[in-house]
Amino acid sequence: MEALIETQRKYRGIAESAIHLHLDEKNCLQIIPAKGGAAHVKSLAEGLMTISGVMEVKLAIVTP
């Protein structure tokens, strides 16, 4: 959990909030909305993928 929080802090310029949901006793869902350039958002997603315990990262890009 600490590595996840540290990654969010590293990218706080593009990821200013997070939604944390408890799915069951052992699993949580973390949603991190990010706003910024595609390269920075992709870097955040790649950083999240390297964290031990993170089971899946899905990146959805929405353009105005």
C-alpha positions in Angstrom: 0.0 0.0 0.0 2.9 2.4 0.8 4.3 2.0 -2.7 1.0 2.8 -4.2 0.7 6.0 -2.2 4.2 7.0 -3.0 3.5 6.5 -6.7 0.4 8.7 -6.4 2.5 11.4 -4.7 5.1 11.3 -7.4 2.4 12.0 -10.0 0.2 14.4 -7.9 0.5 17.0 -10.7 -1.7 14.8 -12.9 -3.4 12.5 -10.3 -4.9 14.7 -7.7 -7.4 12.3 -6.2 -8.2 8.6 -5.8 -11.2 6.5 -5.1 -10.6 3.5 -2.9 -13.3 0.7 -2.6 -13.1 -2.4 -0.5 -14.4 -5.3 -2.7 -14.0 -8.0 0.0 -11.7 -8.7 3.0 -8.6 -9.2 0.8 -9.2 -7.1 -2.4 -9.6 -3.4 -3.0 -10.2 -1.3 -6.2 -8.3 1.9 -6.5 -9.4 4.4 -9.2 -7.0 7.2 -10.0 -8.3 9.8 -12.4 -5.4 11.6 -14.1 -5.4 14.7 -16.3 -2.4 15.6 -18.4 -0.3 14.7 -21.4 -0.5 11.1 -22.7 3.2 10.4 -21.9 2.8 11.4 -18.3 -0.4 9.4 -17.8 1.2 6.4 -19.5 4.2 6.7 -17.2 1.8 6.7 -14.2 0.1 3.6 -15.4 3.4 1.8 -16.0 4.6 2.8 -12.5 1.5 1.3 -11.0 2.0 -1.9 -12.9 5.4 -2.4 -11.2 4.0 -2.3 -7.7 3.9 -5.7 -5.9 0.3 -6.6 -5.0 -1.3 -4.6 -7.9 -3.2 -7.3 -9.8 -4.3 -5.3 -12.8 -4.0 -1.8 -14.3 -6.4 -0.6 -16.9 -5.8 2.7 -18.7 -8.8 4.5 -20.3 -8.0 7.7 -22.2 -10.8 10.2 -22.7 -10.2 13.2 -24.9 -12.4 16.3 -24.9 
